[in-house]
Amino acid sequence: MANFFLQSDESAISSSTGVVDKYANVVTTGHRLLISPDPYNVLIAFNPTMAFVQKIEKMISNHTGSESFVPDSNRDISAVPLVKSAVALTVLIQAMCRTLFIIPVHQNEFIRMIEMVLVKYYDKILARYRTLMAGDQLHEDYEGVGIISAGWACEDEIVQLLLKNTYFMPGVPNLEINKALAESGYLFQETYVEMSFKRERSFSRGELVFDLRKLQDLAHMHHSMDWFIAQIAHLRVTEKSVRRIPPLLKPRISESLESSASLNDQRTSTESLPPLVVENEDDVQLPLNKEMTSRFDSIINYYQELSETYLFALRVELRCHAMYYLDLAMREGSYYLENEPYEPDSYINSLNQDLIMIQETVSSALPLRKIR
């Protein structure tokens, strides 16, 4: 087959049969090779091909962009729904990593492409955060957002406090640390810092998020980013730690599963996700030298910080709701009681109903440990 493609143009033309080109007006007698089919020539065709793909992506972005952050369930890879773009991008990066070993001579170029893809996706999810937290009008103290919790979630004093709570961190929570925090007045410190930002003013309703769908989207984005970070970080193989690793999208195994035979079964996703196939190979990896490792880790750190910001904003938003209703109860509630009340203040009732609805909404989008 290779000899056929590498034969001279003259012999190729003479030995070929007529090919009808439906886009031409005549019957051609053969096709000429533009470049020889050699891995070293891949970049000659790659650049114009990528330019064409980018043009197509730009044309369809307006139609697909709004759906890229829609959550979709696939319990083979996550107990709670993941946004479609996170799963699709993981599949893409896996495919690019496999290509590294097919065309090793262009390994650096492919790794650079993966870095560019990650940077562009980061820009998209940052823009998504700003869209969700835009509010009625942009806040004068916080760039790009109008919701007060979005600004507070980026304040160092609040971030450092929340980072101490192991319920917010990846992995199994450390209950001993959390217990020590509670005993040290952790919640009082958090309230004190938030009140120092609030000062004496009252929140307007436009500074808060009462749209339950937006709050659920914040939760979905945080969990999807955490999942995505874990998948991409699992690819990372440095020069000093070359190893064989399991496939990234390996199905979760139930604790009640006694046999490991099902691990060898090929699994596919639901129809609503990309044609995701979990293969049985164990060589999907991203080999990085020292310089690449530094750049790659820097990108992942940005992702981790943004994922935390999504979660912290959700927590701060709930606390701002409490401040909002308590402030209304203090300013507009009546303290003149002729008889013993049998019902709580109407604003306290509203607060309780609000918190219950929010908890029910985000519980379907976050692991249980992050709802407590």
C-alpha distance (Angstrom), angle and dihedral (degrees) to the residues before:
residue distance angle dihedral
M1 . . .
A2 3.81 . .
N3 3.84 91.0 .
F4 3.78 89.5 53.2
F5 3.80 92.8 56.1
L6 3.79 93.3 44.0
Q7 3.79 96.4 51.0
S8 3.80 118.5 113.3
D9 3.77 120.4 -80.8
E10 3.78 91.1 -114.2
S11 3.80 95.3 55.3
A12 3.79 91.3 43.0
I13 3.78 91.3 54.7
S14 3.77 94.5 43.6
S15 3.79 94.6 48.5
S16 3.80 97.4 43.8
T17 3.75 123.9 92.7
G18 3.76 123.8 -131.3
V19 3.80 114.2 -74.9
V20 3.77 119.8 -155.9
D21 3.79 110.6 -138.0
K22 3.80 108.5 -160.0
Y23 3.79 89.9 -158.9
A24 3.82 93.1 55.2
N25 3.77 131.8 71.5
V26 3.80 95.6 -135.1
V27 3.77 138.3 46.7
T28 3.78 109.5 -101.5
T29 3.78 121.8 -143.5
G30 3.76 97.6 -144.5
H31 3.81 146.7 -31.5
R32 3.77 126.6 -103.2
L33 3.79 123.9 -138.6
L34 3.78 112.4 -114.9
I35 3.81 92.0 -161.1
S36 3.79 133.1 2.9
P37 3.83 113.7 -98.3
D38 3.80 95.9 -107.0
P39 3.84 125.7 135.8
Y40 3.80 89.3 -129.9
N41 3.81 89.7 63.8
V42 3.80 95.7 52.8
L43 3.81 94.3 104.6
I44 3.81 91.3 57.1
A45 3.78 89.8 66.3
F46 3.79 95.7 27.6
N47 3.81 99.8 70.8
P48 3.84 97.5 52.1
T49 3.80 89.6 41.8
M50 3.81 91.8 53.1
A51 3.81 90.2 46.7
F52 3.81 88.6 55.1
V53 3.83 92.3 47.1
Q54 3.81 91.4 49.5
K55 3.79 90.1 50.7
I56 3.81 90.6 52.6
E57 3.82 91.2 46.0
K58 3.79 90.2 52.7
M59 3.80 91.0 50.5
I60 3.81 94.3 52.1
S61 3.83 98.8 34.7
N62 3.80 92.3 92.6
H63 3.79 89.9 56.3
T64 3.81 99.6 43.6
G65 3.79 103.9 29.6
S66 3.78 95.2 83.6
E67 3.81 91.2 53.5
S68 3.79 98.2 48.5
F69 3.81 92.3 85.2
V70 3.79 96.5 43.8
P71 3.83 109.7 121.5
D72 3.77 119.1 -121.3
S73 3.79 130.2 -173.0
N74 3.79 122.0 -121.3
R75 3.79 110.1 155.5
D76 3.79 91.4 -173.7
I77 3.79 88.8 75.6
S78 3.82 105.8 19.9
A79 3.80 137.0 19.5
V80 3.81 90.9 -140.2
P81 3.83 128.1 40.4
L82 3.80 121.5 -79.7
V83 3.79 126.7 -153.2
K84 3.79 111.4 -102.7
S85 3.79 96.1 -121.9
A86 3.81 93.5 58.2
V87 3.80 92.1 54.9
A88 3.81 93.9 42.0
L89 3.79 92.5 49.6
T90 3.80 91.9 49.1
V91 3.80 89.2 54.3
L92 3.81 90.4 49.4
I93 3.80 94.2 49.7
Q94 3.79 90.9 47.2
A95 3.80 89.2 54.4
M96 3.80 91.1 48.8
C97 3.80 90.4 50.8
R98 3.79 90.8 53.5
T99 3.81 88.9 50.8
L100 3.80 89.0 57.3
F101 3.79 89.1 70.7
I102 3.81 94.4 43.0
I103 3.81 92.8 54.1
P104 3.83 103.8 22.7
V105 3.80 93.2 164.1
H106 3.82 89.0 72.6
Q107 3.80 95.9 41.3
N108 3.80 95.1 123.5
E109 3.80 91.9 51.7
F110 3.80 92.1 51.7
I111 3.81 92.5 48.0
R112 3.78 89.3 50.6
M113 3.81 89.1 51.4
I114 3.81 90.2 52.6
E115 3.80 89.7 51.6
M116 3.81 90.2 51.1
V117 3.81 91.0 49.6
L118 3.81 90.6 51.3
V119 3.81 92.5 48.8
K120 3.81 92.2 49.6
Y121 3.80 92.0 48.2
Y122 3.79 90.1 49.8
D123 3.80 88.9 55.3
K124 3.82 89.1 52.0
I125 3.80 95.2 51.6
L126 3.80 91.2 44.8
A127 3.79 88.8 53.1
R128 3.81 88.0 48.2
Y129 3.81 90.2 54.9
R130 3.79 91.7 51.0
T131 3.79 91.0 48.2
L132 3.80 92.5 52.4
M133 3.80 91.8 46.3
A134 3.80 99.4 39.4
G135 3.80 95.8 106.9
D136 3.77 124.3 -175.0
Q137 3.79 92.2 -50.9
L138 3.79 135.5 0.4
H139 3.80 116.1 -89.8
E140 3.79 115.7 -113.9
D141 3.82 93.0 -137.2
Y142 3.82 99.2 44.7
E143 3.78 124.0 55.0
G144 3.79 117.9 -126.7
V145 3.82 98.4 0.3
G146 3.80 137.8 81.0
I147 3.80 101.1 -171.4
I148 3.80 111.9 94.6
S149 3.81 95.3 -140.4
A150 3.82 90.5 57.7
G151 3.78 89.7 60.7
W152 3.78 96.2 42.2
A153 3.82 91.6 49.5
C154 3.81 88.1 64.5
E155 3.81 96.0 48.8
D156 3.81 110.7 112.2
E157 3.80 94.3 -135.0
I158 3.80 92.5 56.7
V159 3.80 94.4 39.5
Q160 3.81 93.0 52.9
L161 3.80 91.1 49.6
L162 3.80 94.6 48.8
L163 3.80 92.6 46.1
K164 3.80 88.1 64.4
N165 3.80 91.1 63.3
T166 3.80 106.6 88.2
Y167 3.81 91.6 -158.9
F168 3.80 86.2 74.7
M169 3.79 95.5 50.7
P170 3.82 128.2 84.5
G171 3.79 115.6 -96.8
V172 3.77 131.7 28.6
P173 3.85 114.0 -22.4
N174 3.80 116.7 -114.1
L175 3.78 102.7 -127.2
E176 3.82 93.1 -170.6
I177 3.80 91.5 57.7
N178 3.79 92.0 47.0
K179 3.79 91.4 48.9
A180 3.81 90.6 51.3
L181 3.80 89.6 49.7
A182 3.80 91.9 52.7
E183 3.79 91.3 50.0
S184 3.81 91.7 49.2
G185 3.80 93.8 58.5
Y186 3.80 96.3 -100.2
L187 3.81 95.0 156.2
F188 3.79 91.5 48.0
Q189 3.80 89.7 53.3
E190 3.79 90.8 50.2
T191 3.81 91.6 50.3
Y192 3.80 91.8 46.4
V193 3.82 92.6 53.0
E194 3.81 92.7 46.8
M195 3.80 92.5 48.8
S196 3.80 89.7 50.6
F197 3.81 87.8 59.0
K198 3.80 93.3 43.5
R199 3.80 94.3 47.4
E200 3.82 113.3 174.7
R201 3.77 98.4 -37.9
S202 3.79 127.3 106.0
F203 3.79 124.9 -126.0
S204 3.77 119.9 -113.2
R205 3.79 116.4 -136.4
G206 3.81 90.1 -116.1
E207 3.82 90.7 64.0
L208 3.81 92.1 62.2
V209 3.81 133.9 65.3
F210 3.81 112.8 -118.7
D211 3.80 94.6 158.9
L212 3.82 102.9 104.7
R213 3.80 91.1 -159.5
K214 3.80 90.9 60.4
L215 3.79 92.0 49.3
Q216 3.79 89.8 50.3
D217 3.80 89.7 49.1
L218 3.80 89.7 54.4
A219 3.79 89.0 53.9
H220 3.80 93.1 46.4
M221 3.79 91.5 49.9
H222 3.80 93.1 50.1
H223 3.79 94.4 50.0
S224 3.81 92.7 43.4
M225 3.80 91.2 51.0
D226 3.79 91.9 48.7
W227 3.79 89.4 50.8
F228 3.80 92.7 45.8
I229 3.81 92.6 49.2
A230 3.80 90.5 52.0
Q231 3.81 91.7 51.0
I232 3.80 95.0 48.0
A233 3.80 94.2 42.6
H234 3.80 88.3 52.1
L235 3.81 88.4 60.5
R236 3.78 92.7 57.1
V237 3.80 111.9 109.0
T238 3.80 118.2 170.7
E239 3.78 126.3 -157.6
K240 3.80 89.7 -102.0
S241 3.79 96.0 48.2
V242 3.78 106.4 42.4
R243 3.76 105.7 162.3
R244 3.75 143.0 150.3
I245 3.77 112.3 -103.2
P246 3.81 135.4 -169.5
P247 3.81 120.7 -103.7
L248 3.78 112.8 -78.1
L249 3.75 96.5 -128.3
K250 3.78 94.5 48.6
P251 3.82 108.6 153.3
R252 3.78 118.4 -105.4
I253 3.80 111.6 -107.1
S254 3.79 119.3 -135.2
E255 3.77 116.2 -122.8
S256 3.79 88.2 -125.7
L257 3.80 92.1 58.1
E258 3.79 106.2 110.3
S259 3.76 99.6 178.8
S260 3.78 125.8 60.4
A261 3.78 92.2 -157.7
S262 3.79 91.4 101.3
L263 3.79 89.7 64.6
N264 3.76 88.0 76.2
D265 3.78 92.6 56.3
Q266 3.78 116.8 102.9
R267 3.79 109.9 -122.9
T268 3.77 130.0 -162.1
S269 3.75 132.0 -164.3
T270 3.76 130.2 -113.1
E271 3.78 117.3 -77.6
S272 3.78 92.6 -105.1
L273 3.81 91.7 64.0
P274 3.82 124.9 67.0
P275 3.81 115.1 -80.8
L276 3.76 90.2 -79.2
V277 3.79 115.2 -177.2
V278 3.77 121.1 -176.3
E279 3.76 104.9 -147.1
N280 3.76 127.6 -154.4
E281 3.78 95.3 -126.2
D282 3.78 120.8 110.7
D283 3.79 103.3 -160.0
V284 3.82 101.6 86.3
Q285 3.77 102.5 128.6
L286 3.79 143.7 136.2
P287 3.82 110.6 -133.0
L288 3.80 111.6 -152.1
N289 3.77 133.0 -174.2
K290 3.79 121.9 -146.3
E291 3.81 95.9 -85.3
M292 3.80 93.3 45.1
T293 3.80 91.2 47.5
S294 3.79 90.9 56.3
R295 3.81 92.9 51.0
F296 3.79 93.3 43.1
D297 3.81 93.8 49.4
S298 3.79 90.2 49.0
I299 3.81 90.8 55.5
I300 3.81 92.3 47.5
N301 3.81 90.0 50.2
Y302 3.80 89.7 56.0
Y303 3.79 89.1 51.9
Q304 3.81 91.4 49.4
E305 3.80 92.9 51.0
L306 3.80 92.1 49.2
S307 3.81 91.4 48.0
E308 3.81 89.2 52.9
T309 3.80 90.0 48.2
Y310 3.81 90.7 56.6
L311 3.81 90.8 52.3
F312 3.81 95.8 41.4
A313 3.80 91.0 49.6
L314 3.79 89.2 53.8
R315 3.81 92.3 52.2
V316 3.80 93.8 44.6
E317 3.81 89.8 48.0
L318 3.81 90.7 58.0
R319 3.79 91.1 50.0
C320 3.80 90.5 48.1
H321 3.81 88.5 53.8
A322 3.80 88.4 55.4
M323 3.81 91.1 49.6
Y324 3.80 90.8 47.8
Y325 3.81 95.8 54.0
L326 3.81 95.0 38.6
D327 3.78 89.6 51.6
L328 3.82 90.5 51.5
A329 3.80 90.2 48.8
M330 3.82 90.9 51.7
R331 3.80 95.8 45.3
E332 3.79 102.0 37.1
G333 3.79 104.2 22.2
S334 3.79 121.5 103.7
Y335 3.81 118.9 -120.0
Y336 3.78 95.9 -176.8
L337 3.79 104.8 102.6
E338 3.79 120.5 -174.3
N339 3.80 92.0 174.4
E340 3.77 136.0 19.7
P341 3.84 107.9 -84.3
Y342 3.80 118.3 -122.8
E343 3.79 95.4 -169.9
P344 3.81 129.6 52.9
D345 3.77 120.7 -112.1
S346 3.81 112.5 -69.9
Y347 3.81 91.6 -118.7
I348 3.80 90.9 51.9
N349 3.79 88.2 51.4
S350 3.80 89.2 51.2
L351 3.81 90.7 49.7
N352 3.80 92.5 51.4
Q353 3.80 92.4 48.8
D354 3.79 90.9 46.2
L355 3.81 94.1 52.2
I356 3.81 92.6 45.5
M357 3.81 92.3 52.6
I358 3.80 92.1 47.4
Q359 3.79 92.3 49.7
E360 3.80 91.4 49.8
T361 3.81 90.1 48.6
V362 3.81 99.2 49.7
S363 3.81 94.8 38.4
S364 3.81 89.0 79.2
A365 3.80 91.7 52.6
L366 3.81 104.3 44.3
P367 3.80 136.4 52.5
L368 3.80 112.1 -99.2
R369 3.81 94.7 -109.9
K370 3.81 91.2 61.4
I371 3.79 94.0 53.6
R372 3.78 95.9 59.3
